[in-house]
Structure formats: structure tokens, C-alpha cells
Amino acid sequence: FFKTRVELDRHLKKAGGCKLQHPPGNEVLRVPLQRPTGCTEDARTFSVFEVEGGKYPQYCARLCRLSKMYLRAKQPCPALKTFAFFVLCEWVRSRTTGKPRATIAGYFSREVGQKIHNLACIVVFAPYQRRGYGHYLISISYEVSRRLHAFGTPERPLSDLGEKAFGKWWRARCLEVIHEAREQGTTLTISAIAEKTRMTYEDIEACLSANGLMQKKREKPFKLVAHKNQPRPYPGLHCPPFDPEELSWPIASL
């Protein structure tokens, strides 16, 4: 860690300095970052790297220390070898070498071998917030649950920002499934929503109830309420579109 940009540039320029241009581990996803129409900035690409705590404990420990600046309730992780970190980076051109290098925008971690909790910690660093990266990382975590044939839920307690991000993601995904079922004229159940989203039954019921989309009935367990005037879930999330086919995972057995 460096206090000033001058210290960092000096570190990068000196002989034998840092040659690591991206996180260690496996690159599991790379997607061109779409810019708004009329934007004059250079087109960028972002990637996601899977970094195993058992193989790269020093890197992961420093990543946890950095995230502690943004998460008040963040606790030191004593068993890094049992966690995997999915690190999202933007590729930018280095000021010193002119070559592309990855700058860390955020990450989420999950416990290796854990199927119930698909996410242990998530953070998007301040310069990269409001770009939809948090929701994008959440989408990856649920796709990992799908490939593990499991239903996932984040570890509790959630931070204020985490609760807000997950609540918005859950609502968007549930509304998307409800609209699809209504257009197709098919019967919708909690089980069907879970199969499509990989959310747990408890998270689905809590989300539907909180958004007025589920009513309890004495003669039935529940009744879904989907109004025609309900808004479409996308582009409400304002995040880069996630295509599961672009995720090359698993590379290593988790």
C-alpha cells in the first residue's frame, strides 16, 4: 500500500519492481465494457479472476485488509486457504509502461466446498461504485451455485450496502421470472423461481413479501400477485449484462 501516487509510480519504475499486471490465479471471464453513446473515453475491458486463498495467501490477506477500509464489520479472515476470491478488474493502459494492466474494482469471496452460502464477503471500491459491478458479482455468485447444483444465499449479517444490493438484485430476478411466466401463461411456484434464480426458498419468500408480490392464504400456502403495470426488472439494475456462457468456471475443483 502507498500513501501517494508518487510513491506508487516510484515503486513501478524501479528496477525489479512490481511486474504483476493482474491478480494471480485464473482469469474466468473477460468482457468488453460498453460505453454510453457519445462517450469520448477509450473503450475498456473488464475481467474476473478466481484467486484461491490456499495458493495465494499473501495476496488474499492484503485484499481483505484493503476491503476493511470500506466495510466496518469486516473481520480478519484467519483461514484464507478455505476461501476463493473472485476479483473484478478493469483493464487500463499504464502511465509508466503504456501496457495494459488490471486495476481492481471489487471482489466477492466464497468458502471452498460451501454450497449453502454462495457469498461470504462482497465489496466494490469507491472509485468504481455506481457502475453495476456489485450486481454483476452477485450474478456470478449465483451462477456458481447453479453449476454446483445448489441454491445459494449470502452469509449473514449483511452490511447496509450489501443488504440494499442483494434486495435490489433479488427483486429484479424475481420480477423477471414472474414476467416471463405471465407472458408464457405458465403456472409459477416458489420452486420454479428457485430453479431459475438459484435463490433459496426463504430469500424468495422474503423478497416477494417485502415487495407486495405474495399474499398468504389460509387454504393455500401463498398466492403470487403480478400486476400488469409492474416495471420490467432490466435495465433497472444498471449493471453490465451478464452472460453465463462467458464464465469459464470451474477451472479448479472447489
C-alpha positions as CSV (number, residue, x, y, z in Angstrom):
1,F,0.0,0.0,0.0
2,F,1.2,3.5,-0.8
3,K,0.1,6.8,0.6
4,T,0.6,8.8,-2.6
5,R,0.6,8.3,-6.3
6,V,4.3,9.4,-6.4
7,E,5.3,6.5,-4.2
8,L,3.4,4.1,-6.3
9,D,5.0,5.4,-9.6
10,R,8.4,5.2,-8.0
11,H,7.8,1.6,-7.0
12,L,6.6,0.7,-10.5
13,K,9.6,2.3,-12.2
14,K,12.4,1.0,-10.1
15,A,14.5,-2.0,-11.4
16,G,13.0,-5.2,-10.3
17,G,9.8,-3.5,-9.3
18,C,6.3,-4.9,-9.3
19,K,5.7,-6.9,-12.5
20,L,2.3,-8.2,-11.6
21,Q,-0.1,-6.7,-14.1
22,H,-3.2,-8.5,-12.9
23,P,-4.3,-10.6,-10.0
24,P,-2.8,-14.1,-9.6
25,G,-4.9,-17.1,-10.3
26,N,-7.2,-18.0,-13.3
27,E,-9.0,-15.5,-15.5
28,V,-12.5,-16.9,-15.6
29,L,-14.2,-14.1,-17.5
30,R,-13.3,-11.2,-19.9
31,V,-16.0,-8.9,-21.3
32,P,-15.7,-5.6,-23.3
33,L,-17.1,-2.7,-21.2
34,Q,-19.7,-0.9,-23.2
35,R,-19.6,2.9,-23.1
36,P,-22.6,5.2,-23.4
37,T,-23.3,6.8,-26.8
38,G,-21.2,9.9,-27.3
39,C,-18.7,8.9,-24.6
40,T,-15.2,10.0,-25.6
41,E,-13.3,7.7,-23.2
42,D,-11.3,4.8,-24.6
43,A,-13.1,1.5,-24.7
44,R,-12.2,-0.7,-21.8
45,T,-12.5,-4.3,-20.9
46,F,-13.1,-5.9,-17.5
47,S,-12.1,-9.3,-16.3
48,V,-12.8,-11.6,-13.3
49,F,-10.0,-13.6,-11.8
50,E,-10.5,-16.6,-9.4
51,V,-7.8,-16.4,-6.8
52,E,-7.5,-19.3,-4.3
53,G,-6.6,-18.3,-0.8
54,G,-4.6,-21.5,-0.3
55,K,-2.4,-20.8,-3.3
56,Y,-2.0,-17.0,-2.9
57,P,-2.5,-16.3,0.9
58,Q,-0.4,-13.1,0.9
59,Y,-2.4,-11.5,-1.9
60,C,-5.7,-12.5,-0.5
61,A,-4.7,-11.3,3.0
62,R,-3.8,-7.9,1.6
63,L,-7.1,-7.8,-0.4
64,C,-9.0,-8.4,2.9
65,R,-7.1,-5.6,4.6
66,L,-7.9,-3.2,1.8
67,S,-11.7,-4.1,1.9
68,K,-11.7,-3.4,5.7
69,M,-11.4,0.3,4.8
70,Y,-14.8,0.1,3.2
71,L,-16.6,-2.4,5.4
72,R,-16.8,-1.5,9.1
73,A,-17.9,-5.0,10.2
74,K,-15.2,-6.8,8.1
75,Q,-13.3,-9.2,10.3
76,P,-9.8,-10.6,9.5
77,C,-10.0,-14.0,7.7
78,P,-7.9,-16.5,9.7
79,A,-8.5,-19.4,7.3
80,L,-7.7,-18.0,3.9
81,K,-7.0,-21.4,2.4
82,T,-10.6,-22.3,2.7
83,F,-11.8,-19.3,0.6
84,A,-11.8,-18.4,-3.1
85,F,-11.8,-14.8,-4.2
86,F,-13.5,-13.6,-7.5
87,V,-11.7,-10.3,-8.3
88,L,-13.2,-8.0,-10.9
89,C,-10.8,-5.7,-12.7
90,E,-10.8,-3.0,-15.3
91,W,-8.0,-3.1,-17.9
92,V,-6.4,0.3,-18.3
93,R,-3.2,1.5,-20.0
94,S,-0.3,2.0,-17.6
95,R,1.0,5.6,-17.3
96,T,4.6,4.4,-16.9
97,T,4.9,1.5,-19.4
98,G,2.0,2.1,-21.8
99,K,1.0,-1.5,-21.5
100,P,-2.5,-2.7,-20.3
101,R,-2.8,-3.6,-16.7
102,A,-5.7,-4.6,-14.5
103,T,-6.9,-2.3,-11.8
104,I,-9.0,-3.9,-9.0
105,A,-12.6,-2.6,-8.9
106,G,-14.1,-5.1,-6.4
107,Y,-14.4,-8.7,-5.4
108,F,-16.5,-11.3,-3.6
109,S,-15.3,-14.3,-1.7
110,R,-16.9,-17.7,-1.1
111,E,-15.9,-20.6,1.2
112,V,-14.5,-23.5,-0.7
113,G,-16.8,-26.5,-0.7
114,Q,-19.7,-24.4,0.8
115,K,-22.9,-24.9,-1.1
116,I,-25.4,-23.1,1.1
117,H,-23.6,-19.8,1.3
118,N,-22.6,-18.7,-2.2
119,L,-21.0,-15.5,-1.0
120,A,-19.1,-14.6,2.2
121,C,-18.0,-11.0,1.5
122,I,-18.5,-8.6,-1.3
123,V,-17.1,-5.1,-1.8
124,V,-16.8,-2.6,-4.7
125,F,-14.2,0.0,-4.1
126,A,-15.2,3.7,-4.0
127,P,-13.9,4.8,-7.5
128,Y,-15.8,2.0,-9.2
129,Q,-19.1,2.2,-7.4
130,R,-22.4,3.1,-9.2
131,R,-21.3,1.1,-12.3
132,G,-23.3,-2.0,-11.5
133,Y,-20.3,-4.1,-10.6
134,G,-21.8,-5.2,-7.3
135,H,-24.9,-6.7,-9.0
136,Y,-22.6,-8.2,-11.7
137,L,-20.6,-10.0,-9.0
138,I,-23.8,-11.2,-7.3
139,S,-24.9,-12.7,-10.7
140,I,-21.6,-14.6,-10.9
141,S,-22.1,-15.9,-7.3
142,Y,-25.5,-17.4,-8.2
143,E,-24.2,-18.8,-11.5
144,V,-21.5,-20.6,-9.4
145,S,-24.3,-22.0,-7.2
146,R,-26.1,-23.2,-10.4
147,R,-23.1,-25.1,-11.5
148,L,-22.7,-26.7,-8.1
149,H,-26.4,-27.8,-8.3
150,A,-27.2,-25.8,-5.2
151,F,-29.4,-22.9,-4.0
152,G,-27.4,-20.1,-2.6
153,T,-27.7,-17.3,-0.1
154,P,-25.1,-14.8,1.2
155,E,-23.7,-15.2,4.7
156,R,-25.3,-13.0,7.4
157,P,-25.2,-10.4,8.7
158,L,-25.2,-8.3,5.6
159,S,-23.8,-4.7,5.6
160,D,-26.2,-1.9,4.8
161,L,-24.9,-1.6,1.3
162,G,-24.9,-5.4,0.9
163,E,-28.5,-5.7,2.0
164,K,-29.5,-2.9,-0.4
165,A,-27.6,-4.5,-3.3
166,F,-29.0,-8.0,-2.7
167,G,-32.5,-6.7,-2.1
168,K,-32.5,-5.0,-5.5
169,W,-30.9,-8.0,-7.3
170,W,-33.5,-10.4,-5.7
171,R,-36.4,-8.2,-6.7
172,A,-35.1,-7.8,-10.3
173,R,-34.6,-11.5,-10.8
174,C,-38.0,-12.5,-9.2
175,L,-39.8,-9.9,-11.4
176,E,-38.0,-11.2,-14.4
177,V,-39.2,-14.7,-13.8
178,I,-42.8,-13.5,-13.0
179,H,-43.0,-11.5,-16.2
180,E,-41.7,-14.5,-18.2
181,A,-44.3,-16.8,-16.7
182,R,-47.1,-14.3,-17.3
183,E,-46.1,-13.9,-21.0
184,Q,-45.9,-17.7,-21.4
185,G,-49.1,-18.3,-19.5
186,T,-47.5,-20.8,-17.2
187,T,-48.1,-21.6,-13.6
188,L,-45.5,-20.1,-11.3
189,T,-44.4,-21.6,-7.9
190,I,-41.6,-20.8,-5.4
191,S,-39.9,-23.9,-6.6
192,A,-39.9,-22.7,-10.2
193,I,-38.5,-19.3,-9.2
194,A,-35.8,-21.1,-7.2
195,E,-34.8,-23.3,-10.2
196,K,-34.4,-20.2,-12.4
197,T,-32.6,-17.9,-10.0
198,R,-30.9,-20.4,-7.7
199,M,-32.1,-18.3,-4.7
200,T,-33.2,-20.1,-1.6
201,Y,-36.9,-20.5,-0.8
202,E,-36.5,-18.3,2.3
203,D,-34.9,-15.4,0.3
204,I,-37.6,-15.7,-2.4
205,E,-40.5,-15.6,0.0
206,A,-38.9,-12.7,1.9
207,C,-38.3,-10.8,-1.3
208,L,-41.9,-11.4,-2.7
209,S,-43.5,-10.4,0.6
210,A,-41.4,-7.3,1.0
211,N,-42.4,-6.1,-2.5
212,G,-46.1,-6.9,-2.2
213,L,-45.8,-9.8,-4.7
214,M,-47.0,-12.6,-2.4
215,Q,-50.1,-12.9,-0.2
216,K,-50.7,-15.6,2.4
217,K,-53.9,-17.6,2.1
218,R,-55.4,-19.9,4.6
219,E,-56.4,-22.5,2.0
220,K,-53.1,-22.2,0.1
221,P,-49.5,-21.7,1.2
222,F,-49.3,-18.4,-0.8
223,K,-50.5,-16.6,-3.9
224,L,-48.3,-14.6,-6.3
225,V,-49.6,-11.2,-7.2
226,A,-48.2,-9.9,-10.6
227,H,-49.7,-6.7,-11.9
228,K,-49.5,-5.6,-15.5
229,N,-48.2,-2.2,-14.5
230,Q,-45.2,-3.6,-12.6
231,P,-41.9,-2.3,-14.2
232,R,-39.5,-4.5,-16.1
233,P,-36.6,-5.6,-13.9
234,Y,-34.0,-4.5,-16.5
235,P,-32.4,-2.1,-17.1
236,G,-33.3,-1.2,-13.5
237,L,-30.1,-2.8,-12.2
238,H,-27.9,-0.7,-14.4
239,C,-25.2,-3.3,-14.5
240,P,-23.3,-4.8,-17.4
241,P,-25.3,-7.6,-18.9
242,F,-24.2,-11.0,-17.5
243,D,-24.0,-13.9,-19.9
244,P,-23.4,-17.2,-18.1
245,E,-21.7,-18.7,-21.2
246,E,-18.9,-16.2,-20.8
247,L,-17.9,-17.6,-17.4
248,S,-15.2,-20.3,-17.6
249,W,-15.8,-22.0,-14.3
250,P,-14.9,-24.3,-12.7
251,I,-11.3,-24.4,-13.7
252,A,-10.2,-25.9,-10.4
253,S,-12.3,-28.1,-8.2
254,L,-13.9,-26.1,-5.4
